Amino acid sequence: MAKFKLTTPVLYLVFNRLDTVKQTFLEIQKARPSHLFIAADGPRTKEERIKTDAVRKYILDNINWKCEVKTLFRKRNLGCEYACKNAITWFFENTKMGIILEDDCLPDQSFFRFCQEILEKYKDNNKVVSINGLSEAATGKGNSYDFSKIIRLWGWASWSRAWNGIYQKEEEYLMNQTDPLKYLKEVFPNFFERVLFEKRFLNYVNHRANTWEFPWFLGIVRAKGLNVVPNVNLVENIGVDEEYTNTHPNFIDKVFLVFKRNKLKFPLKHPKDIKLNPSIHRRFIFRDWIRIILKKVLFI
């Protein structure tokens, strides 16, 4: 069997954490993508510039394979919301499809091959809009992957036709809503699904959360897009701690959101039908409800 070659472009999103970069960039080194995009938000203070400069220098000094490198290094801090969404838009202005990794998302090597094969297989199918690396509902049995309407953004991949067709339009549509809860009900008619995201969504629309993903996540659901979910978890988040941007660390979140990375077997076994797998979706929703209930019971 010919050795796998990663020809799919990779976007690496970084900021000021050299500790996680040293772990996750090692996996990118092993994968040796032929096209590497690096986007880094700028420092918030003069003191922080030491950290952000160290991260950028480390990455550039350790690109020890032949590849085309493009960088988007910000001089000033934009914050997670604007830095990330602008970087992803920049990425998809330069490529038709690609893999996105943040500096605290530690992938198994099979993640890269999985993304590349799925991106190629569904590049012309507008129903399929994104590929998850993290899979909290993984079974490890049956097909190599299934389809869900829930996206997990700790290691993922997509196409420019999906990003350009959903994100900006949904962001504009969302921001023009006079009643955010009415909009959320439109996206999630099911009460149990809607309540899961209500608090985080309201924090986003009221600018209390420095996050970017809601127009993407909700736009996919409203467009009835399908997200590919591998049947084993391929990405481990190593950043859920005191320095994590949007979550206060606690053991419940670590139990329910952090999963060890595993290896996916090849050749892939594809589902016969391209449609939502309700059992996968129900497991996503059930686990989220259990996590929230436990946090409330334990006053976390």
C-alpha positions in Angstrom: 0.0 0.0 0.0 1.3 3.4 -0.9 2.2 5.7 2.0 -0.4 8.3 2.8 0.5 11.8 1.5 -1.4 14.8 3.0 -2.1 17.1 0.1 -5.1 18.8 1.8 -4.3 22.3 3.1 -4.2 22.6 6.9 -5.0 25.8 8.9 -3.3 26.0 12.3 -4.9 28.5 14.7 -2.6 29.7 17.5 -2.2 32.4 20.0 0.1 32.5 23.1 0.3 28.9 24.4 3.7 27.4 23.6 3.0 24.3 25.8 0.1 23.1 23.7 1.7 24.2 20.4 4.7 21.9 21.2 2.3 19.0 21.5 -0.1 19.6 18.6 2.4 21.0 16.1 4.3 17.7 16.5 1.4 15.9 14.9 1.3 18.4 12.0 5.0 17.7 11.6 4.3 14.0 11.3 1.5 14.5 8.8 3.7 16.8 6.7 1.0 18.7 4.8 2.0 20.1 1.5 0.1 23.4 2.2 0.3 24.9 5.7 -1.6 28.0 6.8 -0.8 29.6 10.2 -3.0 32.2 11.7 -2.1 33.9 15.0 -3.9 36.6 16.9 -1.9 39.5 18.2 -0.9 40.2 21.8 -3.1 42.1 24.3 -0.1 43.6 26.2 3.6 44.2 25.7 4.3 41.4 28.2 2.1 39.0 26.2 4.0 39.7 23.0 6.9 37.6 24.4 4.6 34.6 24.4 3.0 35.2 21.0 6.4 35.8 19.4 7.7 32.6 21.0 4.8 30.6 19.5 5.3 32.0 16.0 9.1 31.5 16.1 8.7 27.9 17.4 6.4 27.0 14.5 8.4 28.6 11.8 11.6 27.1 13.1 10.1 23.6 13.2 8.7 23.4 9.7 11.2 20.7 8.7 9.6 19.4 5.6 8.9 20.8 2.1 5.6 22.7 2.0 4.0 25.9 1.0 3.5 28.2 4.0 1.1 31.1 4.3 0.9 33.2 7.5 -1.7 35.6 8.9 0.1 37.1 11.9 -1.8 39.9 13.6 0.0 42.8 15.1 -2.8 43.7 17.4 -5.3 41.5 19.3 -8.7 41.0 17.7 -10.0 38.5 20.3 -11.1 34.9 19.7 -14.3 35.8 17.8 -12.8 38.0 15.1 -9.4 36.4 14.9 -10.8 32.9 14.3 -13.6 33.7 11.9 -11.4 36.0 9.8 -8.7 33.4 9.7 -11.1 30.7 8.5 -12.4 33.1 5.9 -8.9 33.9 4.8 -8.1 30.2 4.6 -11.1 29.4 2.4 -10.3 32.3 0.1 -7.1 30.5 -0.7 -8.4 26.9 -0.9 -11.5 25.0 -1.9 -11.3 22.6 1.1 -9.2 22.1 4.1 -8.5 21.0 7.7 -8.7 23.3 10.7 -6.8 22.7 13.9 -6.5 24.9 17.0 -3.4 24.8 19.1 -5.0 22.8 21.9 -6.5 20.1 19.6 -4.3 17.0 19.6 -5.1 14.8 16.6 -4.4 11.2 15.9 -2.6 10.8 12.6 -5.6 9.0 11.1 -7.5 12.2 11.5 -5.7 13.8 8.6 -6.3 10.9 6.2 -9.9 10.6 7.3 -10.5 14.3 6.6 -8.7 14.1 3.3 -10.7 11.1 2.0 -14.1 12.5 3.2 -13.4 16.0 1.8 -12.7 14.4 -1.6 -15.6 12.1 -1.5 -18.2 14.7 -0.7 -16.7 17.8 -2.4 -19.6 18.1 -4.7 -22.4 17.1 -2.3 -23.9 20.3 -0.8 -25.8 18.3 1.8 -22.5 17.5 3.6 -21.0 20.6 5.1 -18.4 19.7 7.7 -16.3 16.9 9.2 -15.8 16.4 12.9 -12.6 15.1 14.4 -14.0 14.9 18.0 -16.7 12.3 18.4 -18.3 12.0 21.9 -20.9 9.6 20.5 -18.4 7.2 19.0 -19.3 3.6 19.0 -16.3 2.1 17.1 -18.7 -0.3 15.3 -20.3 -0.6 12.0 -19.5 2.2 9.4 -16.4 4.3 9.8 -18.6 7.4 10.3 -22.2 8.6 10.5 -24.0 11.9 10.0 -25.2 14.3 12.6 -26.5 17.9 12.6 -24.3 18.7 15.6 -20.8 20.0 14.8 -17.9 19.8 17.2 -15.1 22.2 16.4 -12.1 20.7 18.2 -10.4 19.5 15.0 -12.6 19.7 11.9 -12.6 20.1 8.1 -14.9 21.7 5.5 -15.2 23.2 2.0 -15.1 26.8 0.9 -18.5 26.3 -0.7 -20.0 25.4 2.7 -18.2 28.1 4.7 -18.9 30.8 2.2 -22.5 29.7 1.7 -23.4 29.5 5.4 -21.3 31.6 7.8 -21.5 35.2 6.6 -25.2 34.8 5.5 -26.1 33.3 8.8 -24.2 36.0 10.8 -26.0 38.8 9.0 -29.4 37.1 9.3 -28.8 36.4 13.0 -27.6 39.9 13.8 -30.7 41.4 12.2 -33.0 39.4 14.5 -35.0 41.5 17.0 -35.9 38.5 19.0 -32.9 36.1 19.5 -35.0 33.5 21.3 -37.5 33.4 18.4 -34.6 32.9 16.0 -33.3 30.0 18.2 -36.7 28.4 18.2 -36.7 28.6 14.4 -33.4 26.7 14.4 -34.3 24.2 17.2 -38.1 23.6 17.3 -37.4 20.8 19.8 -37.5 22.2 23.3 -34.8 19.9 24.7 -32.4 20.7 22.0 -33.0 24.5 22.2 -32.5 24.8 25.9 -29.1 23.2 25.7 -27.8 26.1 23.7 -29.9 29.0 24.9 -27.6 30.4 27.6 -24.5 30.2 25.5 -26.3 31.6 22.5 -27.7 34.6 24.4 -24.2 35.3 25.7 -23.0 35.4 22.1 -25.7 37.7 20.8 -25.3 40.0 23.8 -21.5 40.1 23.3 -20.7 38.5 26.6 -18.8 35.6 25.1 -15.7 35.9 23.0 -16.6 33.2 20.5 -17.2 32.9 16.8 -18.9 29.6 16.1 -22.7 30.3 16.5 -23.4 31.5 13.0 -21.6 28.4 11.7 -23.2 25.9 14.0 -26.7 27.3 13.9 -26.5 28.1 10.1 -25.7 24.4 9.5 -28.6 23.3 11.5 -31.0 25.8 9.9 -29.8 24.7 6.4 -30.3 21.0 7.4 -26.6 20.4 6.6 -24.9 17.1 7.6 -21.8 16.8 9.6 -19.6 13.7 9.3 -18.9 12.1 12.7 -16.1 9.4 12.9 -17.0 6.2 14.7 -13.9 6.6 17.0 -12.7 9.9 18.5 -9.8 11.3 16.6 -9.0 14.5 18.5 -8.2 15.1 22.1 -8.6 18.6 23.6 -5.6 19.4 25.8 -6.7 22.9 26.6 -9.6 22.6 29.0 -7.8 24.2 32.0 -7.3 27.6 33.7 -6.1 29.2 30.4 -9.0 28.0 28.3 -10.8 31.0 26.7 -14.5 30.1 27.0 -14.9 27.5 29.7 -14.1 27.6 33.4 -12.3 24.3 34.0 -14.2 21.7 36.1 -14.1 17.9 36.3 -17.6 17.5 34.8 -16.6 19.3 31.5 -13.4 17.3 31.4 -15.3 14.0 31.8 -17.9 14.9 29.2 -15.9 16.9 26.7 -12.4 15.5 26.8 -11.8 12.2 25.1 -8.6 10.3 24.4 -7.7 10.2 20.7 -7.9 6.9 18.9 -6.9 5.5 15.5 -9.4 5.0 12.7 -9.0 1.9 10.5 -8.7 2.1 6.8 -10.1 1.5 4.2 -13.1 3.5 5.3 -16.5 1.8 5.4 -19.0 4.4 4.1 -22.7 4.6 5.1 -25.0 3.4 2.5 -27.3 6.4 2.8 -26.3 10.1 3.2 -28.8 11.0 5.9 -28.9 12.0 9.6 -28.3 9.2 12.0 -30.9 9.9 14.7 -29.2 7.6 17.3 -25.9 9.5 16.9 -27.7 12.8 17.3 -29.7 11.6 20.4 -26.4 10.5 22.1 -25.0 14.0 21.5 -28.1 15.6 23.0 -28.4 13.1 25.9 -24.7 13.6 27.0 -25.1 17.4 26.9 -28.2 17.2 29.1 -26.5 14.9 31.6 -23.4 17.3 31.7 -25.6 20.3 32.4 -27.8 18.6 35.0 -24.7 17.4 36.9 -23.2 20.8 36.9 -26.4 22.3 38.3 -26.7 19.6 41.0 -23.1 20.1 42.0 -23.3 23.9 41.8 -20.5 24.1 39.2 
